[in-house]
Amino acid sequence: MVVLTVRDGRDDLGTTVTSFMSVSLDPPMVVASVATSSYLSEVLNRRPRWAATILSSPQRALAGRFAAEGRPGARILLAAEPHHRGPHSDALILETGISAVECETRQTMEAGDHTLFVAEVLTTDYITSERTPLVRVNRRYLPV
């Protein structure tokens, strides 16, 4: 699972994304699927630079907070978590995941009730092999 964050002026937005994958090695590109009707989708269409943190298995509660309806802004959700602002995206990046990337959207496409944001990876903020990824399949988290 991934927490996708974007800075929109003075506000920081974020959501849990379950559909996130690599689509190209040269150049390095990823795709994130976001509900088209969401405010985040609207912001991502205006702000092409964003960050994605791949969550580790102990971060299940954090994934739930970022997925909740009516959730507060990303700054509030990350207030008790180690994080920093990405130098390329200006988005908030969680420091305790598996990895984090900063991206720039190159293409968008509608896919049912979601929009696919195809983005070039500008930089990899960090990678660790010391943690197990948080995976959700069929509406359930896989055991650690």
Number of C-alpha atoms within 10 A of each C-alpha: 23 27 25 28 29 26 21 16 8 5 11 17 24 24 22 22 20 17 12 20 13 14 14 13 10 7 11 14 19 21 21 21 21 26 17 16 11 11 12 20 18 14 14 21 15 10 17 16 23 28 30 30 25 24 26 21 20 15 15 15 10 15 21 12 17 24 16 11 8 8 14 14 15 22 16 12 15 17 9 8 13 10 14 13 13 18 11 15 22 19 26 27 27 25 16 19 26 21 22 25 23 27 25 22 21 12 13 16 11 13 12 9 10 16 21 22 23 22 25 24 22 18 17 13 17 13 13 11 8 9 15 14 20 21 18 13 8 6 6 8 13 12 8 10
